[in-house]
Amino acid sequence: MIPIPRLLIVLAVALTVVYISLWFYARAGLKERLQEQWAQERPPLPEHTFVENGLRDATPHLRRKLILGVYVFPLTLVFGAALVLNSL
């Protein structure tokens, strides 16, 4: 039963690299979309304020989706598969 925790730790480290990469990629895409939206709509706010407000509003949703998609789902899948395969 010792290899399962070791596997989960190695997988968690690898998933952390994936999480950080996806975090920066998603924020860059969101920032670009917000800049394009500002250019089209021309709201009364300055561009940097509009973009900062949009990033601040979207950050909790992005974090929740990334944690579920990058950590919870794969680790649960691997842990469940390891338990099932070890019980056979």
PyMOL Python script that loads the backbone (N, CA, C, O; Angstrom):
from pymol import cmd

cmd.read_pdbstr("""\
ATOM      1  N   MET A   1       0.816  -1.195   0.000  1.00  0.00           N
ATOM      2  CA  MET A   1       0.000   0.000   0.000  1.00  0.00           C
ATOM      3  C   MET A   1       0.862   1.262   0.000  1.00  0.00           C
ATOM      4  O   MET A   1       0.330   2.350  -0.221  1.00  0.00           O
ATOM      5  N   ILE A   2       2.143   1.164   0.234  1.00  0.00           N
ATOM      6  CA  ILE A   2       3.042   2.318   0.246  1.00  0.00           C
ATOM      7  C   ILE A   2       3.182   2.970  -1.127  1.00  0.00           C
ATOM      8  O   ILE A   2       3.285   4.195  -1.178  1.00  0.00           O
ATOM      9  N   PRO A   3       3.193   2.236  -2.248  1.00  0.00           N
ATOM     10  CA  PRO A   3       3.374   2.897  -3.549  1.00  0.00           C
ATOM     11  C   PRO A   3       2.244   3.864  -3.926  1.00  0.00           C
ATOM     12  O   PRO A   3       2.477   4.799  -4.691  1.00  0.00           O
ATOM     13  N   ILE A   4       1.044   3.663  -3.416  1.00  0.00           N
ATOM     14  CA  ILE A   4      -0.064   4.550  -3.781  1.00  0.00           C
ATOM     15  C   ILE A   4       0.177   5.981  -3.286  1.00  0.00           C
ATOM     16  O   ILE A   4       0.058   6.915  -4.080  1.00  0.00           O
ATOM     17  N   PRO A   5       0.511   6.190  -2.009  1.00  0.00           N
ATOM     18  CA  PRO A   5       0.794   7.584  -1.588  1.00  0.00           C
ATOM     19  C   PRO A   5       1.972   8.197  -2.335  1.00  0.00           C
ATOM     20  O   PRO A   5       1.946   9.384  -2.660  1.00  0.00           O
ATOM     21  N   ARG A   6       2.995   7.409  -2.608  1.00  0.00           N
ATOM     22  CA  ARG A   6       4.139   7.924  -3.353  1.00  0.00           C
ATOM     23  C   ARG A   6       3.711   8.348  -4.755  1.00  0.00           C
ATOM     24  O   ARG A   6       4.128   9.395  -5.250  1.00  0.00           O
ATOM     25  N   LEU A   7       2.877   7.529  -5.390  1.00  0.00           N
ATOM     26  CA  LEU A   7       2.364   7.861  -6.720  1.00  0.00           C
ATOM     27  C   LEU A   7       1.544   9.138  -6.671  1.00  0.00           C
ATOM     28  O   LEU A   7       1.676   9.992  -7.547  1.00  0.00           O
ATOM     29  N   LEU A   8       0.702   9.277  -5.662  1.00  0.00           N
ATOM     30  CA  LEU A   8      -0.133  10.473  -5.546  1.00  0.00           C
ATOM     31  C   LEU A   8       0.701  11.726  -5.301  1.00  0.00           C
ATOM     32  O   LEU A   8       0.362  12.800  -5.798  1.00  0.00           O
ATOM     33  N   ILE A   9       1.775  11.603  -4.551  1.00  0.00           N
ATOM     34  CA  ILE A   9       2.647  12.760  -4.307  1.00  0.00           C
ATOM     35  C   ILE A   9       3.347  13.192  -5.593  1.00  0.00           C
ATOM     36  O   ILE A   9       3.398  14.382  -5.903  1.00  0.00           O
ATOM     37  N   VAL A  10       3.882  12.238  -6.334  1.00  0.00           N
ATOM     38  CA  VAL A  10       4.546  12.563  -7.608  1.00  0.00           C
ATOM     39  C   VAL A  10       3.543  13.159  -8.585  1.00  0.00           C
ATOM     40  O   VAL A  10       3.849  14.120  -9.290  1.00  0.00           O
ATOM     41  N   LEU A  11       2.346  12.587  -8.624  1.00  0.00           N
ATOM     42  CA  LEU A  11       1.308  13.101  -9.511  1.00  0.00           C
ATOM     43  C   LEU A  11       0.888  14.513  -9.092  1.00  0.00           C
ATOM     44  O   LEU A  11       0.650  15.365  -9.948  1.00  0.00           O
ATOM     45  N   ALA A  12       0.797  14.765  -7.799  1.00  0.00           N
ATOM     46  CA  ALA A  12       0.429  16.105  -7.324  1.00  0.00           C
ATOM     47  C   ALA A  12       1.481  17.138  -7.715  1.00  0.00           C
ATOM     48  O   ALA A  12       1.137  18.264  -8.074  1.00  0.00           O
ATOM     49  N   VAL A  13       2.743  16.774  -7.649  1.00  0.00           N
ATOM     50  CA  VAL A  13       3.806  17.700  -8.059  1.00  0.00           C
ATOM     51  C   VAL A  13       3.698  17.995  -9.553  1.00  0.00           C
ATOM     52  O   VAL A  13       3.802  19.147  -9.972  1.00  0.00           O
ATOM     53  N   ALA A  14       3.492  16.960 -10.346  1.00  0.00           N
ATOM     54  CA  ALA A  14       3.346  17.156 -11.794  1.00  0.00           C
ATOM     55  C   ALA A  14       2.105  17.991 -12.103  1.00  0.00           C
ATOM     56  O   ALA A  14       2.138  18.854 -12.981  1.00  0.00           O
ATOM     57  N   LEU A  15       1.017  17.738 -11.388  1.00  0.00           N
ATOM     58  CA  LEU A  15      -0.205  18.504 -11.620  1.00  0.00           C
ATOM     59  C   LEU A  15      -0.061  19.960 -11.186  1.00  0.00           C
ATOM     60  O   LEU A  15      -0.738  20.834 -11.727  1.00  0.00           O
ATOM     61  N   THR A  16       0.805  20.226 -10.225  1.00  0.00           N
ATOM     62  CA  THR A  16       1.061  21.603  -9.829  1.00  0.00           C
ATOM     63  C   THR A  16       1.709  22.390 -10.960  1.00  0.00           C
ATOM     64  O   THR A  16       1.385  23.558 -11.178  1.00  0.00           O
ATOM     65  N   VAL A  17       2.609  21.757 -11.668  1.00  0.00           N
ATOM     66  CA  VAL A  17       3.229  22.395 -12.838  1.00  0.00           C
ATOM     67  C   VAL A  17       2.160  22.673 -13.893  1.00  0.00           C
ATOM     68  O   VAL A  17       2.141  23.747 -14.493  1.00  0.00           O
ATOM     69  N   VAL A  18       1.276  21.709 -14.117  1.00  0.00           N
ATOM     70  CA  VAL A  18       0.185  21.888 -15.084  1.00  0.00           C
ATOM     71  C   VAL A  18      -0.741  23.020 -14.626  1.00  0.00           C
ATOM     72  O   VAL A  18      -1.145  23.856 -15.435  1.00  0.00           O
ATOM     73  N   TYR A  19      -1.076  23.048 -13.342  1.00  0.00           N
ATOM     74  CA  TYR A  19      -1.960  24.080 -12.792  1.00  0.00           C
ATOM     75  C   TYR A  19      -1.375  25.481 -13.001  1.00  0.00           C
ATOM     76  O   TYR A  19      -2.071  26.389 -13.455  1.00  0.00           O
ATOM     77  N   ILE A  20      -0.112  25.645 -12.672  1.00  0.00           N
ATOM     78  CA  ILE A  20       0.529  26.957 -12.819  1.00  0.00           C
ATOM     79  C   ILE A  20       0.569  27.376 -14.284  1.00  0.00           C
ATOM     80  O   ILE A  20       0.315  28.536 -14.609  1.00  0.00           O
ATOM     81  N   SER A  21       0.885  26.438 -15.163  1.00  0.00           N
ATOM     82  CA  SER A  21       0.920  26.748 -16.595  1.00  0.00           C
ATOM     83  C   SER A  21      -0.452  27.158 -17.101  1.00  0.00           C
ATOM     84  O   SER A  21      -0.580  28.151 -17.818  1.00  0.00           O
ATOM     85  N   LEU A  22      -1.482  26.397 -16.732  1.00  0.00           N
ATOM     86  CA  LEU A  22      -2.843  26.725 -17.172  1.00  0.00           C
ATOM     87  C   LEU A  22      -3.333  28.039 -16.556  1.00  0.00           C
ATOM     88  O   LEU A  22      -4.087  28.780 -17.185  1.00  0.00           O
ATOM     89  N   TRP A  23      -2.906  28.320 -15.337  1.00  0.00           N
ATOM     90  CA  TRP A  23      -3.303  29.567 -14.672  1.00  0.00           C
ATOM     91  C   TRP A  23      -2.807  30.771 -15.479  1.00  0.00           C
ATOM     92  O   TRP A  23      -3.571  31.692 -15.765  1.00  0.00           O
ATOM     93  N   PHE A  24      -1.523  30.753 -15.842  1.00  0.00           N
ATOM     94  CA  PHE A  24      -0.974  31.875 -16.600  1.00  0.00           C
ATOM     95  C   PHE A  24      -1.568  31.944 -18.010  1.00  0.00           C
ATOM     96  O   PHE A  24      -1.826  33.034 -18.521  1.00  0.00           O
ATOM     97  N   TYR A  25      -1.781  30.803 -18.629  1.00  0.00           N
ATOM     98  CA  TYR A  25      -2.368  30.766 -19.971  1.00  0.00           C
ATOM     99  C   TYR A  25      -3.799  31.323 -19.957  1.00  0.00           C
ATOM    100  O   TYR A  25      -4.161  32.131 -20.812  1.00  0.00           O
ATOM    101  N   ALA A  26      -4.603  30.888 -18.990  1.00  0.00           N
ATOM    102  CA  ALA A  26      -5.992  31.339 -18.919  1.00  0.00           C
ATOM    103  C   ALA A  26      -6.074  32.825 -18.596  1.00  0.00           C
ATOM    104  O   ALA A  26      -6.893  33.539 -19.175  1.00  0.00           O
ATOM    105  N   ARG A  27      -5.238  33.296 -17.680  1.00  0.00           N
ATOM    106  CA  ARG A  27      -5.258  34.724 -17.339  1.00  0.00           C
ATOM    107  C   ARG A  27      -4.798  35.587 -18.516  1.00  0.00           C
ATOM    108  O   ARG A  27      -5.322  36.681 -18.723  1.00  0.00           O
ATOM    109  N   ALA A  28      -3.832  35.103 -19.280  1.00  0.00           N
ATOM    110  CA  ALA A  28      -3.386  35.869 -20.451  1.00  0.00           C
ATOM    111  C   ALA A  28      -4.504  35.946 -21.493  1.00  0.00           C
ATOM    112  O   ALA A  28      -4.730  36.998 -22.090  1.00  0.00           O
ATOM    113  N   GLY A  29      -5.193  34.840 -21.707  1.00  0.00           N
ATOM    114  CA  GLY A  29      -6.313  34.847 -22.649  1.00  0.00           C
ATOM    115  C   GLY A  29      -7.443  35.746 -22.185  1.00  0.00           C
ATOM    116  O   GLY A  29      -8.031  36.478 -22.981  1.00  0.00           O
ATOM    117  N   LEU A  30      -7.748  35.690 -20.894  1.00  0.00           N
ATOM    118  CA  LEU A  30      -8.799  36.543 -20.341  1.00  0.00           C
ATOM    119  C   LEU A  30      -8.416  38.015 -20.442  1.00  0.00           C
ATOM    120  O   LEU A  30      -9.250  38.859 -20.769  1.00  0.00           O
ATOM    121  N   LYS A  31      -7.170  38.315 -20.164  1.00  0.00           N
ATOM    122  CA  LYS A  31      -6.704  39.707 -20.252  1.00  0.00           C
ATOM    123  C   LYS A  31      -6.824  40.214 -21.683  1.00  0.00           C
ATOM    124  O   LYS A  31      -7.243  41.349 -21.909  1.00  0.00           O
ATOM    125  N   GLU A  32      -6.460  39.384 -22.638  1.00  0.00           N
ATOM    126  CA  GLU A  32      -6.562  39.768 -24.046  1.00  0.00           C
ATOM    127  C   GLU A  32      -8.018  39.999 -24.448  1.00  0.00           C
ATOM    128  O   GLU A  32      -8.323  40.965 -25.148  1.00  0.00           O
ATOM    129  N   ARG A  33      -8.915  39.116 -24.008  1.00  0.00           N
ATOM    130  CA  ARG A  33     -10.339  39.290 -24.321  1.00  0.00           C
ATOM    131  C   ARG A  33     -10.897  40.563 -23.686  1.00  0.00           C
ATOM    132  O   ARG A  33     -11.696  41.271 -24.300  1.00  0.00           O
ATOM    133  N   LEU A  34     -10.475  40.848 -22.460  1.00  0.00           N
ATOM    134  CA  LEU A  34     -10.941  42.073 -21.803  1.00  0.00           C
ATOM    135  C   LEU A  34     -10.424  43.321 -22.518  1.00  0.00           C
ATOM    136  O   LEU A  34     -11.148  44.311 -22.625  1.00  0.00           O
ATOM    137  N   GLN A  35      -9.196  43.289 -23.004  1.00  0.00           N
ATOM    138  CA  GLN A  35      -8.656  44.427 -23.750  1.00  0.00           C
ATOM    139  C   GLN A  35      -9.415  44.625 -25.063  1.00  0.00           C
ATOM    140  O   GLN A  35      -9.692  45.756 -25.460  1.00  0.00           O
ATOM    141  N   GLU A  36      -9.747  43.528 -25.729  1.00  0.00           N
ATOM    142  CA  GLU A  36     -10.530  43.634 -26.968  1.00  0.00           C
ATOM    143  C   GLU A  36     -11.929  44.166 -26.678  1.00  0.00           C
ATOM    144  O   GLU A  36     -12.457  44.981 -27.434  1.00  0.00           O
ATOM    145  N   GLN A  37     -12.529  43.700 -25.577  1.00  0.00           N
ATOM    146  CA  GLN A  37     -13.860  44.174 -25.200  1.00  0.00           C
ATOM    147  C   GLN A  37     -13.815  45.667 -24.889  1.00  0.00           C
ATOM    148  O   GLN A  37     -14.718  46.406 -25.279  1.00  0.00           O
ATOM    149  N   TRP A  38     -12.779  46.115 -24.194  1.00  0.00           N
ATOM    150  CA  TRP A  38     -12.655  47.534 -23.880  1.00  0.00           C
ATOM    151  C   TRP A  38     -12.510  48.343 -25.163  1.00  0.00           C
ATOM    152  O   TRP A  38     -13.099  49.416 -25.290  1.00  0.00           O
ATOM    153  N   ALA A  39     -11.729  47.833 -26.115  1.00  0.00           N
ATOM    154  CA  ALA A  39     -11.521  48.557 -27.375  1.00  0.00           C
ATOM    155  C   ALA A  39     -12.814  48.666 -28.170  1.00  0.00           C
ATOM    156  O   ALA A  39     -13.027  49.664 -28.858  1.00  0.00           O
ATOM    157  N   GLN A  40     -13.674  47.671 -28.094  1.00  0.00           N
ATOM    158  CA  GLN A  40     -14.929  47.702 -28.845  1.00  0.00           C
ATOM    159  C   GLN A  40     -15.975  48.586 -28.166  1.00  0.00           C
ATOM    160  O   GLN A  40     -16.668  49.356 -28.830  1.00  0.00           O
ATOM    161  N   GLU A  41     -16.086  48.471 -26.841  1.00  0.00           N
ATOM    162  CA  GLU A  41     -17.148  49.175 -26.129  1.00  0.00           C
ATOM    163  C   GLU A  41     -16.770  50.588 -25.704  1.00  0.00           C
ATOM    164  O   GLU A  41     -17.642  51.453 -25.616  1.00  0.00           O
ATOM    165  N   ARG A  42     -15.505  50.840 -25.440  1.00  0.00           N
ATOM    166  CA  ARG A  42     -15.003  52.122 -24.946  1.00  0.00           C
ATOM    167  C   ARG A  42     -15.797  52.602 -23.720  1.00  0.00           C
ATOM    168  O   ARG A  42     -16.414  53.666 -23.765  1.00  0.00           O
ATOM    169  N   PRO A  43     -15.786  51.822 -22.622  1.00  0.00           N
ATOM    170  CA  PRO A  43     -16.485  52.279 -21.413  1.00  0.00           C
ATOM    171  C   PRO A  43     -15.765  53.478 -20.804  1.00  0.00           C
ATOM    172  O   PRO A  43     -14.635  53.778 -21.188  1.00  0.00           O
ATOM    173  N   PRO A  44     -16.408  54.170 -19.853  1.00  0.00           N
ATOM    174  CA  PRO A  44     -15.792  55.377 -19.272  1.00  0.00           C
ATOM    175  C   PRO A  44     -14.549  55.090 -18.425  1.00  0.00           C
ATOM    176  O   PRO A  44     -13.797  56.017 -18.123  1.00  0.00           O
ATOM    177  N   LEU A  45     -14.315  53.850 -18.039  1.00  0.00           N
ATOM    178  CA  LEU A  45     -13.125  53.508 -17.252  1.00  0.00           C
ATOM    179  C   LEU A  45     -11.876  53.484 -18.124  1.00  0.00           C
ATOM    180  O   LEU A  45     -11.964  53.189 -19.316  1.00  0.00           O
ATOM    181  N   PRO A  46     -10.724  53.786 -17.556  1.00  0.00           N
ATOM    182  CA  PRO A  46      -9.476  53.581 -18.297  1.00  0.00           C
ATOM    183  C   PRO A  46      -9.272  52.086 -18.564  1.00  0.00           C
ATOM    184  O   PRO A  46      -9.814  51.239 -17.854  1.00  0.00           O
ATOM    185  N   GLU A  47      -8.498  51.781 -19.579  1.00  0.00           N
ATOM    186  CA  GLU A  47      -8.325  50.384 -19.991  1.00  0.00           C
ATOM    187  C   GLU A  47      -7.737  49.533 -18.873  1.00  0.00           C
ATOM    188  O   GLU A  47      -8.236  48.438 -18.611  1.00  0.00           O
ATOM    189  N   HIS A  48      -6.692  50.012 -18.210  1.00  0.00           N
ATOM    190  CA  HIS A  48      -6.050  49.197 -17.171  1.00  0.00           C
ATOM    191  C   HIS A  48      -7.006  48.913 -16.014  1.00  0.00           C
ATOM    192  O   HIS A  48      -6.961  47.827 -15.436  1.00  0.00           O
ATOM    193  N   THR A  49      -7.870  49.868 -15.666  1.00  0.00           N
ATOM    194  CA  THR A  49      -8.840  49.656 -14.588  1.00  0.00           C
ATOM    195  C   THR A  49      -9.898  48.648 -15.006  1.00  0.00           C
ATOM    196  O   THR A  49     -10.285  47.785 -14.218  1.00  0.00           O
ATOM    197  N   PHE A  50     -10.362  48.756 -16.235  1.00  0.00           N
ATOM    198  CA  PHE A  50     -11.357  47.827 -16.766  1.00  0.00           C
ATOM    199  C   PHE A  50     -10.807  46.404 -16.773  1.00  0.00           C
ATOM    200  O   PHE A  50     -11.499  45.467 -16.375  1.00  0.00           O
ATOM    201  N   VAL A  51      -9.582  46.243 -17.218  1.00  0.00           N
ATOM    202  CA  VAL A  51      -8.957  44.922 -17.286  1.00  0.00           C
ATOM    203  C   VAL A  51      -8.715  44.368 -15.879  1.00  0.00           C
ATOM    204  O   VAL A  51      -8.982  43.194 -15.624  1.00  0.00           O
ATOM    205  N   GLU A  52      -8.215  45.201 -14.970  1.00  0.00           N
ATOM    206  CA  GLU A  52      -7.971  44.752 -13.593  1.00  0.00           C
ATOM    207  C   GLU A  52      -9.265  44.317 -12.911  1.00  0.00           C
ATOM    208  O   GLU A  52      -9.287  43.303 -12.214  1.00  0.00           O
ATOM    209  N   ASN A  53     -10.345  45.079 -13.107  1.00  0.00           N
ATOM    210  CA  ASN A  53     -11.634  44.714 -12.518  1.00  0.00           C
ATOM    211  C   ASN A  53     -12.144  43.395 -13.096  1.00  0.00           C
ATOM    212  O   ASN A  53     -12.662  42.554 -12.361  1.00  0.00           O
ATOM    213  N   GLY A  54     -12.002  43.215 -14.386  1.00  0.00           N
ATOM    214  CA  GLY A  54     -12.434  41.973 -15.016  1.00  0.00           C
ATOM    215  C   GLY A  54     -11.633  40.774 -14.538  1.00  0.00           C
ATOM    216  O   GLY A  54     -12.194  39.704 -14.305  1.00  0.00           O
ATOM    217  N   LEU A  55     -10.319  40.945 -14.390  1.00  0.00           N
ATOM    218  CA  LEU A  55      -9.484  39.855 -13.886  1.00  0.00           C
ATOM    219  C   LEU A  55      -9.829  39.529 -12.437  1.00  0.00           C
ATOM    220  O   LEU A  55      -9.878  38.360 -12.056  1.00  0.00           O
ATOM    221  N   ARG A  56     -10.066  40.551 -11.637  1.00  0.00           N
ATOM    222  CA  ARG A  56     -10.396  40.330 -10.225  1.00  0.00           C
ATOM    223  C   ARG A  56     -11.736  39.599 -10.091  1.00  0.00           C
ATOM    224  O   ARG A  56     -11.892  38.735  -9.228  1.00  0.00           O
ATOM    225  N   ASP A  57     -12.699  39.949 -10.946  1.00  0.00           N
ATOM    226  CA  ASP A  57     -14.005  39.296 -10.883  1.00  0.00           C
ATOM    227  C   ASP A  57     -13.942  37.840 -11.355  1.00  0.00           C
ATOM    228  O   ASP A  57     -14.684  37.001 -10.845  1.00  0.00           O
ATOM    229  N   ALA A  58     -13.086  37.534 -12.302  1.00  0.00           N
ATOM    230  CA  ALA A  58     -13.022  36.197 -12.876  1.00  0.00           C
ATOM    231  C   ALA A  58     -12.083  35.252 -12.127  1.00  0.00           C
ATOM    232  O   ALA A  58     -12.144  34.041 -12.335  1.00  0.00           O
ATOM    233  N   THR A  59     -11.230  35.773 -11.274  1.00  0.00           N
ATOM    234  CA  THR A  59     -10.221  34.954 -10.598  1.00  0.00           C
ATOM    235  C   THR A  59     -10.815  33.837  -9.742  1.00  0.00           C
ATOM    236  O   THR A  59     -10.335  32.708  -9.849  1.00  0.00           O
ATOM    237  N   PRO A  60     -11.830  34.069  -8.896  1.00  0.00           N
ATOM    238  CA  PRO A  60     -12.353  32.956  -8.089  1.00  0.00           C
ATOM    239  C   PRO A  60     -12.940  31.828  -8.934  1.00  0.00           C
ATOM    240  O   PRO A  60     -12.771  30.655  -8.602  1.00  0.00           O
ATOM    241  N   HIS A  61     -13.626  32.172 -10.018  1.00  0.00           N
ATOM    242  CA  HIS A  61     -14.216  31.155 -10.875  1.00  0.00           C
ATOM    243  C   HIS A  61     -13.128  30.355 -11.593  1.00  0.00           C
ATOM    244  O   HIS A  61     -13.217  29.133 -11.712  1.00  0.00           O
ATOM    245  N   LEU A  62     -12.122  31.047 -12.057  1.00  0.00           N
ATOM    246  CA  LEU A  62     -11.012  30.385 -12.735  1.00  0.00           C
ATOM    247  C   LEU A  62     -10.278  29.447 -11.784  1.00  0.00           C
ATOM    248  O   LEU A  62      -9.954  28.317 -12.147  1.00  0.00           O
ATOM    249  N   ARG A  63     -10.018  29.913 -10.579  1.00  0.00           N
ATOM    250  CA  ARG A  63      -9.312  29.093  -9.592  1.00  0.00           C
ATOM    251  C   ARG A  63     -10.105  27.835  -9.265  1.00  0.00           C
ATOM    252  O   ARG A  63      -9.536  26.745  -9.195  1.00  0.00           O
ATOM    253  N   ARG A  64     -11.412  27.973  -9.065  1.00  0.00           N
ATOM    254  CA  ARG A  64     -12.259  26.832  -8.734  1.00  0.00           C
ATOM    255  C   ARG A  64     -12.272  25.805  -9.864  1.00  0.00           C
ATOM    256  O   ARG A  64     -12.151  24.606  -9.613  1.00  0.00           O
ATOM    257  N   LYS A  65     -12.415  26.261 -11.088  1.00  0.00           N
ATOM    258  CA  LYS A  65     -12.435  25.348 -12.232  1.00  0.00           C
ATOM    259  C   LYS A  65     -11.099  24.635 -12.399  1.00  0.00           C
ATOM    260  O   LYS A  65     -11.063  23.434 -12.664  1.00  0.00           O
ATOM    261  N   LEU A  66     -10.007  25.368 -12.247  1.00  0.00           N
ATOM    262  CA  LEU A  66      -8.692  24.753 -12.397  1.00  0.00           C
ATOM    263  C   LEU A  66      -8.408  23.735 -11.302  1.00  0.00           C
ATOM    264  O   LEU A  66      -7.857  22.671 -11.581  1.00  0.00           O
ATOM    265  N   ILE A  67      -8.772  24.038 -10.069  1.00  0.00           N
ATOM    266  CA  ILE A  67      -8.532  23.089  -8.974  1.00  0.00           C
ATOM    267  C   ILE A  67      -9.326  21.816  -9.197  1.00  0.00           C
ATOM    268  O   ILE A  67      -8.802  20.717  -9.018  1.00  0.00           O
ATOM    269  N   LEU A  68     -10.576  21.954  -9.582  1.00  0.00           N
ATOM    270  CA  LEU A  68     -11.382  20.764  -9.842  1.00  0.00           C
ATOM    271  C   LEU A  68     -10.856  19.974 -11.032  1.00  0.00           C
ATOM    272  O   LEU A  68     -10.752  18.749 -10.970  1.00  0.00           O
ATOM    273  N   GLY A  69     -10.529  20.659 -12.095  1.00  0.00           N
ATOM    274  CA  GLY A  69     -10.103  19.981 -13.311  1.00  0.00           C
ATOM    275  C   GLY A  69      -8.686  19.432 -13.278  1.00  0.00           C
ATOM    276  O   GLY A  69      -8.396  18.422 -13.919  1.00  0.00           O
ATOM    277  N   VAL A  70      -7.804  20.088 -12.537  1.00  0.00           N
ATOM    278  CA  VAL A  70      -6.404  19.685 -12.551  1.00  0.00           C
ATOM    279  C   VAL A  70      -6.062  18.790 -11.367  1.00  0.00           C
ATOM    280  O   VAL A  70      -5.264  17.864 -11.513  1.00  0.00           O
ATOM    281  N   TYR A  71      -6.641  19.040 -10.210  1.00  0.00           N
ATOM    282  CA  TYR A  71      -6.277  18.263  -9.020  1.00  0.00           C
ATOM    283  C   TYR A  71      -7.322  17.208  -8.656  1.00  0.00           C
ATOM    284  O   TYR A  71      -7.011  16.018  -8.614  1.00  0.00           O
ATOM    285  N   VAL A  72      -8.533  17.629  -8.398  1.00  0.00           N
ATOM    286  CA  VAL A  72      -9.540  16.739  -7.812  1.00  0.00           C
ATOM    287  C   VAL A  72      -9.875  15.583  -8.742  1.00  0.00           C
ATOM    288  O   VAL A  72      -9.804  14.423  -8.336  1.00  0.00           O
ATOM    289  N   PHE A  73     -10.234  15.880  -9.966  1.00  0.00           N
ATOM    290  CA  PHE A  73     -10.655  14.821 -10.885  1.00  0.00           C
ATOM    291  C   PHE A  73      -9.541  13.809 -11.173  1.00  0.00           C
ATOM    292  O   PHE A  73      -9.775  12.611 -11.008  1.00  0.00           O
ATOM    293  N   PRO A  74      -8.355  14.224 -11.592  1.00  0.00           N
ATOM    294  CA  PRO A  74      -7.313  13.224 -11.878  1.00  0.00           C
ATOM    295  C   PRO A  74      -6.850  12.447 -10.653  1.00  0.00           C
ATOM    296  O   PRO A  74      -6.665  11.232 -10.733  1.00  0.00           O
ATOM    297  N   LEU A  75      -6.659  13.119  -9.522  1.00  0.00           N
ATOM    298  CA  LEU A  75      -6.202  12.411  -8.325  1.00  0.00           C
ATOM    299  C   LEU A  75      -7.252  11.410  -7.841  1.00  0.00           C
ATOM    300  O   LEU A  75      -6.902  10.312  -7.409  1.00  0.00           O
ATOM    301  N   THR A  76      -8.520  11.772  -7.908  1.00  0.00           N
ATOM    302  CA  THR A  76      -9.581  10.848  -7.526  1.00  0.00           C
ATOM    303  C   THR A  76      -9.611   9.653  -8.469  1.00  0.00           C
ATOM    304  O   THR A  76      -9.774   8.512  -8.037  1.00  0.00           O
ATOM    305  N   LEU A  77      -9.455   9.923  -9.746  1.00  0.00           N
ATOM    306  CA  LEU A  77      -9.449   8.845 -10.734  1.00  0.00           C
ATOM    307  C   LEU A  77      -8.287   7.885 -10.511  1.00  0.00           C
ATOM    308  O   LEU A  77      -8.477   6.669 -10.532  1.00  0.00           O
ATOM    309  N   VAL A  78      -7.108   8.408 -10.301  1.00  0.00           N
ATOM    310  CA  VAL A  78      -5.929   7.564 -10.088  1.00  0.00           C
ATOM    311  C   VAL A  78      -6.040   6.803  -8.774  1.00  0.00           C
ATOM    312  O   VAL A  78      -5.735   5.612  -8.723  1.00  0.00           O
ATOM    313  N   PHE A  79      -6.474   7.474  -7.714  1.00  0.00           N
ATOM    314  CA  PHE A  79      -6.599   6.810  -6.415  1.00  0.00           C
ATOM    315  C   PHE A  79      -7.652   5.710  -6.491  1.00  0.00           C
ATOM    316  O   PHE A  79      -7.440   4.615  -5.971  1.00  0.00           O
ATOM    317  N   GLY A  80      -8.771   5.987  -7.127  1.00  0.00           N
ATOM    318  CA  GLY A  80      -9.819   4.973  -7.284  1.00  0.00           C
ATOM    319  C   GLY A  80      -9.360   3.790  -8.115  1.00  0.00           C
ATOM    320  O   GLY A  80      -9.641   2.640  -7.776  1.00  0.00           O
ATOM    321  N   ALA A  81      -8.659   4.066  -9.196  1.00  0.00           N
ATOM    322  CA  ALA A  81      -8.158   2.979 -10.046  1.00  0.00           C
ATOM    323  C   ALA A  81      -7.129   2.143  -9.286  1.00  0.00           C
ATOM    324  O   ALA A  81      -7.124   0.917  -9.399  1.00  0.00           O
ATOM    325  N   ALA A  82      -6.267   2.788  -8.523  1.00  0.00           N
ATOM    326  CA  ALA A  82      -5.254   2.054  -7.749  1.00  0.00           C
ATOM    327  C   ALA A  82      -5.900   1.180  -6.693  1.00  0.00           C
ATOM    328  O   ALA A  82      -5.463   0.051  -6.473  1.00  0.00           O
ATOM    329  N   LEU A  83      -6.930   1.682  -6.041  1.00  0.00           N
ATOM    330  CA  LEU A  83      -7.615   0.883  -5.031  1.00  0.00           C
ATOM    331  C   LEU A  83      -8.326  -0.316  -5.663  1.00  0.00           C
ATOM    332  O   LEU A  83      -8.272  -1.427  -5.135  1.00  0.00           O
ATOM    333  N   VAL A  84      -8.977  -0.089  -6.772  1.00  0.00           N
ATOM    334  CA  VAL A  84      -9.690  -1.187  -7.447  1.00  0.00           C
ATOM    335  C   VAL A  84      -8.713  -2.224  -7.942  1.00  0.00           C
ATOM    336  O   VAL A  84      -8.935  -3.420  -7.755  1.00  0.00           O
ATOM    337  N   LEU A  85      -7.631  -1.791  -8.572  1.00  0.00           N
ATOM    338  CA  LEU A  85      -6.668  -2.740  -9.122  1.00  0.00           C
ATOM    339  C   LEU A  85      -5.914  -3.482  -8.024  1.00  0.00           C
ATOM    340  O   LEU A  85      -5.557  -4.646  -8.207  1.00  0.00           O
ATOM    341  N   ASN A  86      -5.663  -2.834  -6.885  1.00  0.00           N
ATOM    342  CA  ASN A  86      -4.974  -3.510  -5.790  1.00  0.00           C
ATOM    343  C   ASN A  86      -5.875  -4.479  -5.041  1.00  0.00           C
ATOM    344  O   ASN A  86      -5.384  -5.410  -4.404  1.00  0.00           O
ATOM    345  N   SER A  87      -7.178  -4.274  -5.106  1.00  0.00           N
ATOM    346  CA  SER A  87      -8.084  -5.174  -4.409  1.00  0.00           C
ATOM    347  C   SER A  87      -8.365  -6.436  -5.215  1.00  0.00           C
ATOM    348  O   SER A  87      -8.889  -7.412  -4.679  1.00  0.00           O
ATOM    349  N   LEU A  88      -8.022  -6.422  -6.491  1.00  0.00           N
ATOM    350  CA  LEU A  88      -8.273  -7.612  -7.327  1.00  0.00           C
ATOM    351  C   LEU A  88      -7.273  -8.640  -7.002  1.00  0.00           C
ATOM    352  O   LEU A  88      -7.292  -9.725  -7.584  1.00  0.00           O
TER     353      LEU A  88
END
""", "prot")
cmd.dss("prot")
cmd.show_as("cartoon", "prot")
cmd.util.cbc("prot")
cmd.orient("prot")
